[in-house]
Amino acid sequence: MNKKNIEEILEKLKKGEIKPYQLEDIVDPRDAVEVRRRYIEEITGVKFEHLGKYSIDEREAIKKNIENMIGAIQIPLGFAGPLKIRGEHAKGEFYIPLSTTEGALVASVNRGCKVINSCGGCTVRVIDDKMTRAPVFKTSSVVEAIKLKNWILENFHRIKEVAESTTRHGKLISIHPIVVVGRYVYPRFVYNTGDAMGMNMVTIATEKACKFIEEEMAKEENGGIKVHTVALSGNLCVDKKASGMNMIEGRGKSIVAEVFLKEEEIRRYLKTTSKAIEQVNLYKNLIGSAASNSMGFNAHYANIIGAIFLATGQDEAHIVEGSIGITVAEAEEDGLYFSVTLPDVPLGTVGGGTRVETQRECL
């Protein structure tokens, strides 16, 4: 686009004759990004010298990942590892991409990899894999709320057929729990979503299931009960919040990793002892977390999960869910048994931010 055309469009933006979000309908996506950036620079008086320097494809990003794009933020990317993993599917040595602005994080993770590797690697198991969506229904009374709950339980297979009609990959595996609060009903729809994190998938499927439930409950043979979907998410999912529900029931990937660390390797790499680690874990991660009513019985899972999520295109708001979990550290005769249990790690390898070129490369 020539300079004259850019200036003309900028003037129209300033006058309100066109809106920033309409630019892709007028010019090429790359030009739209540049014009919007210039517009924001002029109305704020701030010069963006670096936001326009990036390699991702604007045409793809604006389809699924961003609106009103003016550039890209760059976060330093490092790696830790390799880390020896003994999983059911992942077996071997793997490097860990970490995107962060926190100095010492990568070095700390790398030190952990070294001590784990020196003791033969870690055992990892994904003990559950699911995504959830929990709408909230309104009825006229607790009596009708209980009838609705019972109908959902009795008609699971019909609801499953309706929900799964919206997707090729999603499978409704259960509706549990179904919580009644006064005249409101909160059923937790639980899906398997394949390689996708699956939030959009389960939302679309659950929306169709909700409409089906409303229609069926209104029929005379089902009591002619008026059921209204107040919200497609009733916060029993529980999405993007630390919660007891997800701690117990799990959400996303539920993961356990364990390692037995030899005493001499602990002293060599970590400059401490198994007994000292056990004591810190007990008094900080367990008792301290209980005293503060925290669900994060760990030092800071969120640091590493956040860095991995940013590097691999996961939904960064799910870091708060990934931060919950329990660390176990038990000193034994010749070393330390150490495990981490993360019940709520929503992530995927397709869809969402995994489409962005730089994040795709990290996957």
C-alpha positions in Angstrom: 0.0 0.0 0.0 1.4 3.4 -0.9 1.9 6.2 1.6 -1.0 8.3 0.3 -3.5 5.5 0.8 -2.3 4.9 4.3 -2.7 8.5 5.2 -6.3 8.6 3.7 -7.3 5.5 5.7 -5.8 7.0 8.9 -7.8 10.1 8.5 -11.0 8.1 8.1 -10.1 6.2 11.3 -9.6 9.4 13.2 -12.9 10.8 12.0 -14.7 7.6 12.9 -15.8 6.9 9.3 -14.3 3.4 9.5 -13.6 1.3 12.6 -10.3 -0.4 13.3 -11.8 -3.9 13.1 -13.1 -3.1 9.6 -9.6 -2.6 8.0 -9.2 -6.2 6.8 -12.3 -5.7 4.7 -10.6 -2.7 3.0 -6.9 -3.6 2.7 -4.6 -6.6 2.9 -4.1 -8.1 6.4 -0.5 -7.0 6.6 -1.4 -3.4 5.7 -4.3 -3.5 8.1 -1.9 -4.3 11.0 0.4 -1.5 10.0 -2.4 1.1 9.6 -3.9 0.1 13.0 -0.5 0.4 14.6 0.1 3.8 13.1 -3.4 4.9 14.2 -2.7 3.9 17.8 0.7 5.6 17.7 -0.9 8.8 16.6 -3.8 8.9 19.0 -1.7 7.9 22.0 1.6 9.6 21.2 3.5 6.4 21.8 6.0 5.1 19.2 6.0 1.4 18.7 9.4 0.6 17.4 9.4 -3.1 17.9 5.8 -4.3 17.8 5.9 -4.5 14.0 8.9 -6.8 13.9 7.7 -10.4 13.7 7.5 -13.4 11.4 4.0 -14.9 12.1 1.5 -14.8 9.3 -1.1 -12.1 10.0 -3.6 -13.6 7.6 -3.7 -16.8 9.6 -3.6 -15.1 13.0 -6.6 -12.9 12.4 -8.7 -15.9 11.4 -8.6 -17.6 14.7 -6.2 -16.0 17.2 -6.5 -12.2 17.4 -8.7 -9.2 16.6 -7.5 -5.6 16.0 -3.9 -6.9 15.5 -1.2 -4.2 15.7 1.9 -6.4 16.0 3.3 -9.1 18.2 4.9 -9.3 21.6 8.2 -11.2 21.8 9.1 -13.1 24.9 12.5 -14.7 25.3 12.6 -18.4 24.6 15.0 -20.9 26.1 15.2 -24.6 26.6 16.0 -27.0 29.4 17.1 -30.6 29.1 17.2 -33.1 27.8 15.0 -34.8 30.4 14.8 -38.6 30.5 11.1 -39.7 30.5 9.7 -43.1 31.0 6.1 -42.7 29.9 3.5 -44.9 28.3 3.9 -43.1 25.0 6.7 -40.6 25.5 9.8 -42.6 26.1 13.3 -41.2 25.7 15.1 -37.8 26.1 13.1 -34.6 25.5 14.0 -30.9 25.5 11.7 -28.5 27.2 10.8 -25.1 25.5 10.4 -22.4 28.1 9.2 -18.8 27.2 9.8 -16.4 30.1 11.1 -13.1 31.2 12.1 -14.5 34.6 15.8 -14.9 34.9 17.0 -18.2 36.6 13.9 -20.2 35.7 15.5 -22.0 32.8 18.6 -22.6 34.8 16.6 -24.0 37.7 14.7 -26.4 35.4 17.9 -27.5 33.8 19.4 -28.3 37.2 16.3 -30.4 38.0 16.7 -32.2 34.6 20.4 -33.0 35.5 19.7 -34.5 38.9 16.7 -36.5 37.5 18.8 -37.8 34.6 21.6 -38.8 36.9 19.2 -41.1 38.7 17.8 -42.8 35.6 15.0 -40.4 34.6 11.4 -39.9 35.8 8.3 -42.1 35.4 5.3 -40.2 34.0 1.7 -41.3 33.7 -1.4 -39.5 32.3 -4.0 -40.9 34.6 -7.0 -39.0 33.1 -7.7 -36.9 30.0 -10.9 -34.9 29.6 -12.4 -31.5 29.1 -15.5 -30.2 30.9 -18.3 -27.8 30.4 -21.0 -27.3 33.1 -24.1 -25.2 32.2 -26.5 -23.9 34.8 -30.3 -24.5 34.4 -33.1 -22.7 36.1 -36.3 -24.4 37.1 -39.3 -23.2 39.1 -38.6 -25.1 42.3 -36.3 -27.6 44.0 -38.8 -30.3 43.2 -38.5 -29.6 39.4 -34.7 -29.3 39.8 -34.5 -32.8 41.2 -36.8 -34.1 38.3 -34.4 -32.5 35.8 -31.4 -34.0 37.5 -33.0 -37.5 37.4 -34.1 -37.0 33.8 -30.5 -36.2 32.8 -29.2 -39.3 34.5 -31.8 -41.5 32.9 -31.3 -40.1 29.4 -27.5 -39.8 29.3 -27.3 -41.8 26.0 -29.8 -39.6 24.2 -27.9 -36.5 25.4 -24.6 -38.1 24.3 -26.0 -38.7 20.8 -27.1 -35.0 20.5 -23.8 -33.6 21.9 -21.6 -35.8 19.7 -23.5 -34.9 16.6 -21.6 -31.5 16.6 -18.1 -33.0 16.5 -16.0 -35.6 14.7 -13.5 -36.0 17.6 -15.3 -35.2 20.8 -16.9 -37.9 22.9 -19.2 -37.3 25.9 -18.1 -39.8 28.5 -20.2 -38.8 31.5 -22.3 -36.1 33.1 -20.9 -35.9 36.6 -21.5 -34.5 39.1 -25.0 -33.0 38.8 -25.2 -30.4 41.6 -28.6 -29.0 42.7 -28.5 -25.6 44.4 -32.1 -24.4 45.3 -34.0 -24.5 42.0 -30.8 -24.4 39.9 -29.1 -27.4 38.4 -25.4 -27.6 37.4 -24.5 -30.7 35.4 -20.8 -31.2 34.6 -20.5 -32.5 31.0 -17.2 -34.5 30.7 -15.7 -35.1 27.2 -12.7 -36.7 25.6 -11.4 -34.3 23.0 -8.5 -36.2 21.3 -5.4 -34.1 20.6 -7.2 -30.8 21.0 -7.5 -29.0 24.3 -11.2 -28.9 23.3 -12.8 -25.9 24.9 -14.6 -24.7 21.8 -15.5 -28.3 20.9 -17.2 -29.0 24.2 -18.9 -25.7 24.4 -20.6 -26.2 21.0 -21.6 -29.7 21.9 -23.0 -28.8 25.3 -24.9 -25.9 23.8 -26.8 -28.3 21.5 -27.4 -30.7 24.4 -28.8 -27.8 26.5 -31.3 -27.0 23.8 -32.3 -30.6 23.6 -32.8 -30.8 27.3 -35.0 -27.7 27.4 -37.2 -29.1 24.5 -37.5 -32.5 26.1 -38.4 -31.3 29.6 -41.1 -29.1 28.2 -43.0 -32.2 26.8 -46.0 -33.4 28.8 -44.6 -36.9 29.2 -41.6 -35.4 31.0 -43.8 -33.2 33.3 -44.0 -30.1 31.1 -41.2 -28.5 33.1 -39.9 -25.2 31.9 -36.1 -25.3 31.9 -34.0 -22.3 31.1 -30.3 -22.3 30.4 -29.0 -19.4 32.4 -25.5 -19.7 31.2 -23.6 -22.2 29.1 -20.9 -22.2 31.8 -22.1 -22.2 35.3 -18.6 -22.2 36.8 -18.8 -25.9 37.9 -16.5 -26.7 34.9 -14.3 -25.2 36.5 -12.7 -23.1 33.8 -9.6 -20.8 34.4 -10.0 -20.8 38.2 -8.3 -22.8 40.9 -10.9 -25.1 42.4 -11.6 -28.1 44.7 -13.7 -29.6 41.9 -10.8 -29.8 39.5 -8.4 -30.9 42.3 -10.6 -33.9 43.0 -12.2 -34.7 39.6 -9.5 -33.5 37.3 -9.7 -31.5 34.1 -7.5 -31.5 31.0 -4.6 -33.9 31.5 -4.3 -35.3 35.0 -0.6 -36.2 35.4 1.7 -37.9 37.9 5.5 -37.9 37.6 7.9 -39.5 40.1 11.6 -40.1 40.6 13.8 -41.7 43.2 16.8 -39.4 43.8 20.0 -40.8 45.2 21.5 -39.0 48.1 24.9 -38.4 46.5 23.2 -36.9 43.4 21.1 -34.6 45.6 24.2 -33.3 47.3 26.1 -33.0 44.0 23.5 -31.1 41.9 21.2 -29.5 44.5 23.7 -28.8 47.3 21.3 -30.1 50.0 20.0 -33.3 51.5 16.9 -35.5 51.1 15.9 -34.8 54.7 16.1 -31.0 54.1 13.9 -31.3 51.0 11.4 -33.4 52.9 11.2 -30.8 55.7 10.8 -27.9 53.3 8.1 -29.8 51.4 6.2 -30.6 54.6 6.4 -27.2 56.3 6.0 -25.1 53.2 4.2 -26.9 50.5 1.9 -29.0 52.7 1.3 -27.2 56.1 1.9 -23.7 54.8 -0.5 -24.2 51.9 -3.1 -25.7 54.2 -2.7 -22.8 56.6 -3.3 -20.4 53.7 -6.2 -22.4 52.4 -4.3 -22.8 49.1 -5.0 -25.7 46.6 -1.4 -25.4 45.4 0.4 -27.8 47.6 3.6 -27.1 45.7 6.4 -24.5 45.5 5.4 -23.0 42.1 4.2 -25.3 39.3 2.8 -22.2 37.6 6.3 -20.9 36.8 7.2 -23.9 34.6 3.7 -24.5 33.3 3.4 -20.8 32.3 6.7 -20.9 30.4 5.7 -24.1 28.6 2.2 -22.8 27.8 3.5 -19.6 26.3 6.1 -21.5 24.2 3.7 -24.1 22.8 0.6 -22.0 22.2 -1.6 -23.1 25.1 -4.3 -20.9 26.6 -2.3 -18.9 29.2 -5.4 -18.3 31.3 -5.3 -22.0 32.1 -2.0 -21.6 34.0 -4.1 -20.9 37.1 -5.6 -24.4 36.8 -2.2 -26.0 36.2 -0.9 -24.3 39.4 -2.9 -26.7 41.6 -1.4 -30.0 42.6 0.5 -31.9 45.3 4.2 -32.4 45.7 5.3 -35.5 47.7 8.9 -35.7 49.1 9.9 -38.6 51.4 13.4 -39.1 52.6 14.4 -42.8 52.5 17.5 -44.7 53.6 19.6 -43.9 50.5 17.8 -41.0 48.9 14.5 -39.3 48.2 11.2 -40.4 46.7 9.8 -37.3 44.9 6.5 -37.0 43.0 4.3 -34.3 41.5 0.6 -34.8 40.9 -1.1 -32.2 38.6 -4.8 -33.0 38.3 -5.7 -30.1 36.0 -3.5 -29.3 33.0 -5.6 -28.3 30.0 -3.5 -28.4 26.9 -3.5 -29.6 23.3 -1.3 -30.1 20.2 -3.9 -28.9 17.6 -6.1 -25.8 17.4 -6.0 -22.5 19.2 -2.6 -21.0 19.7 -0.8 -24.1 18.5 -1.5 -22.9 15.0 0.9 -19.9 15.4 4.1 -20.6 13.6 6.6 -20.0 16.4 4.5 -22.0 18.9 4.0 -24.8 16.4 7.8 -25.1 16.0 8.1 -25.6 19.8 5.6 -28.4 19.7 
